[in-house]
Amino acid sequence: MFAAETGAARVARSFTGRARGARLARVDGAAAWAWAPAGVALGVFVFTVEEGRIGAIDVVGDRDALARLRIELAPL
């Protein structure tokens, strides 16, 4: 029998193999990942860190909402 995955392990497994085009980023100064194939952010995952652990992940993919954000991609 397998133990059910919870918390960080479950989130990490859900992203396995799906990170092509993902880059470290800052979004409005906050730690983030950006899905940016060809260097253009088409979606961002913004992390809220609480006591050294991720407490929330906000996902933004709407073009208008992305245009209002200051997205800084880390160099490749």
VEXTI-284885 format. One record per atom (N, C-alpha, C): x, z, y; atom name. Coordinates in steps of 0.05 Angstrom, whole numbers. Layout:
# residues N
{atom {X, Z, Y}, 'CA'}
...
END
This chain:
# residues 76
{atom {17, 0, -23}, 'N'}
{atom {0, 0, 0}, 'CA'}
{atom {18, 0, 25}, 'C'}
{atom {10, -15, 45}, 'N'}
{atom {25, -17, 70}, 'CA'}
{atom {13, 1, 91}, 'C'}
{atom {30, 14, 106}, 'N'}
{atom {20, 31, 128}, 'CA'}
{atom {11, 13, 151}, 'C'}
{atom {-11, 20, 163}, 'N'}
{atom {-20, 5, 186}, 'CA'}
{atom {-1, 8, 209}, 'C'}
{atom {4, -15, 223}, 'N'}
{atom {22, -14, 246}, 'CA'}
{atom {6, -5, 270}, 'C'}
{atom {19, 11, 286}, 'N'}
{atom {7, 20, 311}, 'CA'}
{atom {27, 20, 334}, 'C'}
{atom {18, 22, 358}, 'N'}
{atom {35, 25, 381}, 'CA'}
{atom {55, 2, 384}, 'C'}
{atom {80, 10, 390}, 'N'}
{atom {101, -9, 397}, 'CA'}
{atom {106, -29, 374}, 'C'}
{atom {106, -20, 349}, 'N'}
{atom {111, -38, 327}, 'CA'}
{atom {90, -60, 325}, 'C'}
{atom {65, -52, 329}, 'N'}
{atom {44, -72, 328}, 'CA'}
{atom {46, -93, 350}, 'C'}
{atom {52, -84, 374}, 'N'}
{atom {55, -102, 397}, 'CA'}
{atom {79, -121, 392}, 'C'}
{atom {102, -110, 383}, 'N'}
{atom {125, -126, 378}, 'CA'}
{atom {120, -147, 357}, 'C'}
{atom {106, -140, 335}, 'N'}
{atom {100, -159, 314}, 'CA'}
{atom {82, -181, 324}, 'C'}
{atom {64, -175, 342}, 'N'}
{atom {45, -195, 352}, 'CA'}
{atom {59, -217, 368}, 'C'}
{atom {83, -211, 378}, 'N'}
{atom {98, -231, 393}, 'CA'}
{atom {119, -246, 377}, 'C'}
{atom {123, -237, 352}, 'N'}
{atom {144, -249, 335}, 'CA'}
{atom {139, -279, 332}, 'C'}
{atom {160, -295, 339}, 'N'}
{atom {159, -324, 336}, 'CA'}
{atom {143, -338, 358}, 'C'}
{atom {133, -324, 377}, 'N'}
{atom {117, -336, 398}, 'CA'}
{atom {130, -336, 426}, 'C'}
{atom {155, -330, 426}, 'N'}
{atom {169, -326, 452}, 'CA'}
{atom {184, -350, 462}, 'C'}
{atom {180, -374, 451}, 'N'}
{atom {194, -397, 461}, 'CA'}
{atom {186, -401, 490}, 'C'}
{atom {205, -404, 507}, 'N'}
{atom {200, -408, 536}, 'CA'}
{atom {198, -381, 551}, 'C'}
{atom {201, -359, 537}, 'N'}
{atom {199, -333, 550}, 'CA'}
{atom {226, -326, 564}, 'C'}
{atom {223, -314, 587}, 'N'}
{atom {247, -306, 602}, 'CA'}
{atom {243, -279, 615}, 'C'}
{atom {264, -263, 617}, 'N'}
{atom {262, -239, 632}, 'CA'}
{atom {256, -246, 661}, 'C'}
{atom {241, -228, 674}, 'N'}
{atom {234, -234, 702}, 'CA'}
{atom {227, -208, 716}, 'C'}
{atom {224, -210, 742}, 'N'}
{atom {212, -189, 758}, 'CA'}
{atom {188, -202, 772}, 'C'}
{atom {167, -187, 772}, 'N'}
{atom {142, -197, 785}, 'CA'}
{atom {135, -175, 806}, 'C'}
{atom {136, -183, 831}, 'N'}
{atom {132, -164, 853}, 'CA'}
{atom {149, -139, 849}, 'C'}
{atom {173, -143, 839}, 'N'}
{atom {193, -121, 836}, 'CA'}
{atom {191, -106, 809}, 'C'}
{atom {170, -112, 793}, 'N'}
{atom {166, -97, 768}, 'CA'}
{atom {178, -113, 745}, 'C'}
{atom {187, -98, 724}, 'N'}
{atom {198, -110, 700}, 'CA'}
{atom {177, -128, 687}, 'C'}
{atom {185, -151, 678}, 'N'}
{atom {166, -170, 666}, 'CA'}
{atom {180, -190, 648}, 'C'}
{atom {163, -204, 633}, 'N'}
{atom {171, -228, 618}, 'CA'}
{atom {154, -250, 630}, 'C'}
{atom {166, -273, 633}, 'N'}
{atom {151, -297, 642}, 'CA'}
{atom {152, -318, 621}, 'C'}
{atom {130, -331, 616}, 'N'}
{atom {130, -354, 598}, 'CA'}
{atom {134, -378, 617}, 'C'}
{atom {159, -388, 617}, 'N'}
{atom {167, -407, 637}, 'CA'}
{atom {182, -431, 624}, 'C'}
{atom {169, -447, 608}, 'N'}
{atom {182, -470, 598}, 'CA'}
{atom {190, -488, 621}, 'C'}
{atom {214, -499, 620}, 'N'}
{atom {224, -516, 642}, 'CA'}
{atom {227, -501, 668}, 'C'}
{atom {229, -474, 667}, 'N'}
{atom {235, -459, 691}, 'CA'}
{atom {211, -455, 710}, 'C'}
{atom {187, -461, 701}, 'N'}
{atom {163, -457, 717}, 'CA'}
{atom {145, -437, 703}, 'C'}
{atom {139, -414, 716}, 'N'}
{atom {123, -393, 704}, 'CA'}
{atom {94, -402, 701}, 'C'}
{atom {85, -403, 676}, 'N'}
{atom {57, -410, 670}, 'CA'}
{atom {41, -386, 663}, 'C'}
{atom {55, -363, 659}, 'N'}
{atom {42, -338, 652}, 'CA'}
{atom {63, -316, 654}, 'C'}
{atom {54, -292, 660}, 'N'}
{atom {72, -269, 662}, 'CA'}
{atom {60, -245, 648}, 'C'}
{atom {78, -228, 637}, 'N'}
{atom {71, -203, 625}, 'CA'}
{atom {85, -182, 641}, 'C'}
{atom {70, -166, 656}, 'N'}
{atom {82, -146, 674}, 'CA'}
{atom {79, -118, 661}, 'C'}
{atom {102, -104, 658}, 'N'}
{atom {102, -79, 644}, 'CA'}
{atom {101, -55, 663}, 'C'}
{atom {84, -36, 657}, 'N'}
{atom {83, -10, 670}, 'CA'}
{atom {98, 9, 652}, 'C'}
{atom {120, 21, 662}, 'N'}
{atom {136, 39, 646}, 'CA'}
{atom {130, 68, 654}, 'C'}
{atom {124, 84, 635}, 'N'}
{atom {118, 113, 640}, 'CA'}
{atom {135, 130, 621}, 'C'}
{atom {151, 146, 633}, 'N'}
{atom {169, 164, 618}, 'CA'}
{atom {186, 149, 598}, 'C'}
{atom {196, 126, 606}, 'N'}
{atom {214, 110, 590}, 'CA'}
{atom {201, 93, 568}, 'C'}
{atom {174, 92, 568}, 'N'}
{atom {160, 76, 548}, 'CA'}
{atom {140, 58, 563}, 'C'}
{atom {134, 36, 550}, 'N'}
{atom {114, 18, 562}, 'CA'}
{atom {86, 30, 559}, 'C'}
{atom {73, 34, 582}, 'N'}
{atom {47, 47, 582}, 'CA'}
{atom {24, 26, 584}, 'C'}
{atom {31, 3, 596}, 'N'}
{atom {11, -18, 599}, 'CA'}
{atom {25, -45, 602}, 'C'}
{atom {11, -66, 594}, 'N'}
{atom {21, -93, 598}, 'CA'}
{atom {-2, -109, 612}, 'C'}
{atom {4, -119, 636}, 'N'}
{atom {-16, -136, 649}, 'CA'}
{atom {-8, -165, 645}, 'C'}
{atom {-26, -181, 636}, 'N'}
{atom {-21, -209, 630}, 'CA'}
{atom {-35, -226, 651}, 'C'}
{atom {-20, -244, 664}, 'N'}
{atom {-31, -261, 685}, 'CA'}
{atom {-25, -290, 677}, 'C'}
{atom {-45, -307, 676}, 'N'}
{atom {-42, -335, 670}, 'CA'}
{atom {-57, -353, 688}, 'C'}
{atom {-74, -342, 705}, 'N'}
{atom {-89, -358, 724}, 'CA'}
{atom {-71, -369, 746}, 'C'}
{atom {-72, -396, 750}, 'N'}
{atom {-54, -409, 769}, 'CA'}
{atom {-56, -397, 797}, 'C'}
{atom {-80, -392, 806}, 'N'}
{atom {-83, -381, 833}, 'CA'}
{atom {-71, -353, 835}, 'C'}
{atom {-75, -336, 814}, 'N'}
{atom {-64, -309, 814}, 'CA'}
{atom {-34, -311, 813}, 'C'}
{atom {-23, -329, 796}, 'N'}
{atom {6, -332, 794}, 'CA'}
{atom {18, -340, 821}, 'C'}
{atom {4, -357, 836}, 'N'}
{atom {14, -367, 862}, 'CA'}
{atom {17, -344, 882}, 'C'}
{atom {1, -322, 878}, 'N'}
{atom {3, -300, 897}, 'CA'}
{atom {24, -280, 890}, 'C'}
{atom {37, -283, 867}, 'N'}
{atom {58, -264, 858}, 'CA'}
{atom {86, -274, 865}, 'C'}
{atom {104, -255, 870}, 'N'}
{atom {132, -262, 874}, 'CA'}
{atom {146, -260, 847}, 'C'}
{atom {151, -283, 835}, 'N'}
{atom {162, -284, 808}, 'CA'}
{atom {191, -292, 810}, 'C'}
{atom {209, -275, 800}, 'N'}
{atom {238, -280, 800}, 'CA'}
{atom {247, -282, 771}, 'C'}
{atom {254, -306, 762}, 'N'}
{atom {263, -310, 734}, 'CA'}
{atom {292, -303, 732}, 'C'}
{atom {299, -289, 710}, 'N'}
{atom {327, -283, 705}, 'CA'}
{atom {342, -309, 698}, 'C'}
{atom {367, -312, 705}, 'N'}
{atom {382, -336, 697}, 'CA'}
{atom {384, -339, 667}, 'C'}
{atom {385, -363, 658}, 'N'}
{atom {388, -368, 629}, 'CA'}
{atom {416, -362, 620}, 'C'}
END
